[in-house]
Amino acid sequence: MELPEVLFTHLYRCEPGWSMGRRAHPDCQEMFFVLEGRGSFTLEGTRYDAEAGDVFLIGPGQVHCAEADPSDPYVYYSLHYSGGPTSLGGRYPSKVRVEDLSEVRDVIYKMEAEKARRRMGCKEMMGAYLLQLLTLVARAVHREDTSSPLDRRHRWVAERIKEYLQDHMYERITLAEVAEQVSLSPHYCCLIFRKVTGYTIFQYLNLIRVERAKALFRHSHLNVTEVAQELGYKNVYYFSRVFKKVTGVPPSRFVGDDRKIV
C-alpha cells in the first residue's frame, strides 16, 4: 500500500483575537483538527462553528479561513498532505466530528515528536501516522453515514445539551433546566447524554469549566480564587479539587508552571 505523504504540519495555540485570512492550497489536501477551545471555520463560503473534536477536510484549491473565539481560543493542528490509499477516497463532508479526541491527539503528538527528531525513515513514519489519522476520520464519516435515525436524534440531543452548557457555564445549572432545552425528562436526558458522550452531564460541565479556567490562567492575570468565582464556583477548594481531578494537577501548580498546556 502506498503511504500518503505529509507536506506540512502546524500545531498552534491561538491567542485571543487570532484569525487566519482567506487562503487556498492548489496542490494538496488539508485536515484541520480543533483540539481545544472554540471558534469558527469558513470553507468555500460556508461558515461552521468549530470546537474541540471537529475536523475540517479541505480539498485542493478550496478557499478557507478561520477565527478563534475571543474568550476561549482554540488549539488547532493543520496537516497538509498528498496521495493516500483509494479506499479512503470518495466525497467526504467538509466537517467531521471525531468522538474519541484522545486517540487523535496521541497520533498527532507522535507525529510532531517524529518530525522533531528527523531520524532515518522519518518520511515513512510520518506517512504511517497520517494513514492512522485518515483512518480515524474515515471511521467517523462511516459512523455518521450508517447511524440510525434514533442515533442521529440522540447525537442532536447531546449536541444541544453541550451548547446549553457552553452558553451557561458561568451560571448555576440544574438538571431540570437542561432537560427542558431538549423537551425530555431529566432521567432520559441523562441516559442519552452519557450514551453519546461517555460522560454524565455534570462531568462534562466540569470538563468545559476546567478548559475555560485553563484559558483564563493563560490569557489573563486572574488568580485561582478569581477564576473560580468567574466560573460560578462559590467554594475555591471545591474548584481546586475538580481542576485537579480533570487535569491531574492543582490550579496553583498550573498557574505557577508558566501556564503551560496540561
C-alpha positions as CSV (number, residue, x, y, z in Angstrom):
1,M,0.0,0.0,0.0
2,E,1.3,3.4,-1.0
3,L,1.6,5.7,2.0
4,P,0.3,9.3,1.8
5,E,3.0,12.0,2.0
6,V,3.0,14.6,4.8
7,L,3.9,18.0,3.3
8,F,3.4,20.3,6.2
9,T,2.2,20.3,9.8
10,H,1.5,23.0,12.3
11,L,0.4,22.7,16.0
12,Y,-0.7,26.1,17.2
13,R,-2.3,27.6,20.4
14,C,-4.3,30.6,19.3
15,E,-4.2,33.9,21.2
16,P,-7.5,35.8,21.8
17,G,-8.4,37.7,18.7
18,W,-6.5,35.3,16.4
19,S,-7.7,34.9,12.8
20,M,-6.5,33.3,9.6
21,G,-7.2,35.1,6.4
22,R,-8.6,33.5,3.2
23,R,-6.3,31.0,1.6
24,A,-6.2,28.0,-0.7
25,H,-3.7,25.3,-1.5
26,P,-3.9,24.2,-5.1
27,D,-1.7,21.2,-4.9
28,C,-2.5,19.4,-1.7
29,Q,-5.3,18.4,0.7
30,E,-5.5,19.6,4.3
31,M,-7.0,18.4,7.6
32,F,-7.7,21.0,10.2
33,F,-8.1,19.5,13.7
34,V,-9.6,21.5,16.6
35,L,-8.0,20.1,19.7
36,E,-9.1,22.6,22.3
37,G,-11.3,25.7,22.6
38,R,-13.8,27.1,20.1
39,G,-14.1,29.4,17.1
40,S,-15.3,29.3,13.5
41,F,-14.1,27.9,10.3
42,T,-15.2,29.0,6.8
43,L,-14.8,26.7,3.8
44,E,-15.9,27.7,0.3
45,G,-18.1,30.5,1.7
46,T,-19.9,28.3,4.3
47,R,-19.2,29.2,8.0
48,Y,-19.1,26.5,10.6
49,D,-18.9,26.6,14.3
50,A,-15.7,24.9,15.5
51,E,-15.0,23.2,18.8
52,A,-12.7,20.5,20.2
53,G,-13.3,17.3,18.3
54,D,-14.2,18.9,14.9
55,V,-12.1,18.1,11.8
56,F,-12.4,20.2,8.7
57,L,-11.5,18.5,5.4
58,I,-10.1,20.9,2.8
59,G,-9.6,19.8,-0.8
60,P,-7.1,21.2,-3.3
61,G,-7.9,24.8,-4.2
62,Q,-10.7,25.2,-1.7
63,V,-10.8,28.7,-0.1
64,H,-10.9,28.7,3.6
65,C,-10.3,30.9,6.7
66,A,-10.7,30.6,10.4
67,E,-11.2,32.7,13.6
68,A,-10.7,31.8,17.2
69,D,-13.2,32.5,19.9
70,P,-12.0,35.6,21.8
71,S,-12.7,34.2,25.2
72,D,-11.8,30.5,24.6
73,P,-9.4,30.5,21.6
74,Y,-8.7,27.1,20.1
75,V,-5.7,24.9,19.7
76,Y,-5.5,23.5,16.2
77,Y,-3.4,21.1,14.2
78,S,-3.1,21.8,10.4
79,L,-1.9,18.9,8.3
80,H,-1.2,19.3,4.5
81,Y,-0.7,16.1,2.6
82,S,-0.9,14.4,-0.8
83,G,-1.6,10.9,-2.0
84,G,-3.1,8.1,0.0
85,P,-5.0,4.9,-0.5
86,T,-8.0,4.9,-2.7
87,S,-10.0,3.0,0.0
88,L,-10.2,6.3,1.9
89,G,-11.2,8.3,-1.1
90,G,-14.6,9.4,-2.1
91,R,-16.7,12.5,-1.3
92,Y,-16.2,13.5,2.3
93,P,-18.2,16.1,4.1
94,S,-16.4,19.4,4.9
95,K,-16.8,18.9,8.7
96,V,-16.5,15.7,10.6
97,R,-16.9,15.1,14.3
98,V,-14.4,12.8,16.0
99,E,-15.8,11.3,19.2
100,D,-12.5,10.0,20.7
101,L,-10.3,13.0,20.6
102,S,-7.6,11.4,22.8
103,E,-6.8,8.9,20.1
104,V,-6.4,11.7,17.6
105,R,-4.2,13.7,20.0
106,D,-2.0,10.7,20.6
107,V,-1.2,10.3,16.9
108,I,-0.6,14.0,16.4
109,Y,1.8,14.2,19.3
110,K,3.7,11.2,17.9
111,M,3.9,12.9,14.5
112,E,5.3,16.1,16.0
113,A,7.9,14.1,18.0
114,E,8.9,12.2,14.9
115,K,9.2,15.4,12.9
116,A,11.4,17.0,15.6
117,R,13.8,14.0,15.8
118,R,14.4,13.8,12.0
119,R,15.7,10.2,12.3
120,M,16.1,7.7,9.4
121,G,12.8,6.7,8.0
122,C,11.1,9.9,9.2
123,K,9.2,10.4,6.0
124,E,7.8,6.9,6.0
125,M,6.9,7.1,9.7
126,M,5.1,10.4,9.2
127,G,3.2,8.8,6.3
128,A,2.2,5.9,8.6
129,Y,0.9,8.2,11.3
130,L,-1.0,10.2,8.6
131,L,-2.6,7.0,7.5
132,Q,-3.8,6.4,11.0
133,L,-5.4,9.9,11.1
134,L,-7.1,9.4,7.8
135,T,-8.5,6.0,9.0
136,L,-9.9,7.6,12.2
137,V,-11.5,10.3,10.1
138,A,-12.9,7.7,7.7
139,R,-14.4,5.8,10.6
140,A,-16.0,9.0,11.9
141,V,-17.6,9.6,8.4
142,H,-18.7,6.0,8.2
143,R,-20.3,6.2,11.6
144,E,-22.3,9.2,10.7
145,D,-23.4,7.7,7.3
146,T,-24.6,4.4,8.8
147,S,-26.2,5.7,12.0
148,S,-29.9,5.1,12.5
149,P,-32.4,8.0,12.8
150,L,-32.6,7.3,16.5
151,D,-28.8,7.6,16.8
152,R,-28.8,10.9,14.9
153,R,-31.6,12.1,17.2
154,H,-29.5,11.1,20.3
155,R,-26.5,13.0,18.9
156,W,-28.6,16.0,18.3
157,V,-29.9,15.9,21.9
158,A,-26.3,15.6,23.2
159,E,-25.1,18.5,21.0
160,R,-27.9,20.7,22.1
161,I,-27.1,20.0,25.7
162,K,-23.4,20.8,25.1
163,E,-24.4,24.1,23.5
164,Y,-26.5,24.9,26.5
165,L,-23.7,24.0,28.9
166,Q,-21.2,26.1,27.0
167,D,-23.5,29.1,26.9
168,H,-24.4,28.9,30.6
169,M,-21.2,27.5,32.2
170,Y,-20.9,30.6,34.4
171,E,-24.3,30.1,36.0
172,R,-25.8,27.6,38.4
173,I,-27.2,24.9,36.2
174,T,-29.9,22.4,37.2
175,L,-30.7,19.1,35.5
176,A,-34.3,20.2,35.1
177,E,-33.2,23.3,33.1
178,V,-31.0,21.2,30.9
179,A,-33.8,18.6,30.2
180,E,-36.2,21.4,29.4
181,Q,-33.9,22.5,26.5
182,V,-34.4,19.2,24.7
183,S,-38.0,18.5,25.9
184,L,-37.1,15.3,27.7
185,S,-37.4,14.0,31.2
186,P,-34.2,14.6,33.3
187,H,-33.7,10.8,33.6
188,Y,-33.9,10.1,29.9
189,C,-31.8,13.2,29.1
190,C,-29.0,11.9,31.3
191,L,-29.2,8.4,29.7
192,I,-28.9,9.8,26.2
193,F,-26.1,12.2,27.0
194,R,-24.0,9.5,28.7
195,K,-24.6,7.1,25.9
196,V,-23.4,9.6,23.3
197,T,-20.5,11.2,25.1
198,G,-19.4,8.8,27.8
199,Y,-19.8,11.5,30.4
200,T,-22.6,12.5,32.8
201,I,-23.9,16.0,32.2
202,F,-22.2,17.4,35.2
203,Q,-18.9,15.6,34.4
204,Y,-19.0,17.3,31.1
205,L,-19.8,20.6,32.7
206,N,-16.8,20.3,34.9
207,L,-14.6,19.5,31.8
208,I,-15.6,22.6,29.9
209,R,-15.3,24.8,33.0
210,V,-11.8,23.5,33.6
211,E,-10.9,24.1,29.9
212,R,-12.2,27.7,30.4
213,A,-10.2,28.0,33.6
214,K,-7.1,27.0,31.8
215,A,-7.7,29.6,29.1
216,L,-8.2,32.3,31.8
217,F,-5.0,31.3,33.5
218,R,-3.1,31.5,30.2
219,H,-4.6,34.7,28.9
220,S,-5.4,36.8,31.9
221,H,-3.9,37.7,35.3
222,L,-6.7,36.3,37.4
223,N,-5.6,34.2,40.4
224,V,-7.2,30.9,41.4
225,T,-9.9,32.4,43.6
226,E,-10.9,34.9,40.9
227,V,-11.1,32.2,38.2
228,A,-13.2,30.0,40.5
229,Q,-15.6,32.9,41.1
230,E,-15.7,33.8,37.4
231,L,-16.8,30.2,36.6
232,G,-19.5,30.2,39.3
233,Y,-17.7,28.1,41.9
234,K,-18.6,29.6,45.3
235,N,-16.0,27.3,47.0
236,V,-12.5,27.7,45.8
237,Y,-11.4,24.4,47.4
238,Y,-14.1,22.5,45.5
239,F,-13.0,24.2,42.3
240,S,-9.4,23.1,43.1
241,R,-10.5,19.5,43.6
242,V,-12.4,19.5,40.3
243,F,-9.5,21.1,38.5
244,K,-7.0,18.5,39.8
245,K,-9.4,15.6,39.1
246,V,-9.6,16.7,35.4
247,T,-6.0,17.8,34.8
248,G,-4.0,15.8,37.3
249,V,-2.5,18.9,38.9
250,P,-4.0,21.6,41.2
251,P,-4.6,25.0,39.7
252,S,-1.9,26.6,41.9
253,R,0.7,24.4,40.2
254,F,-0.8,25.0,36.7
255,V,-0.5,28.8,37.3
256,G,2.9,28.5,38.8
257,D,4.2,26.4,35.9
258,D,4.1,29.4,33.4
259,R,0.6,28.4,32.4
260,K,1.8,25.6,30.2
261,I,-0.5,23.1,28.5
262,V,-1.6,20.4,30.9
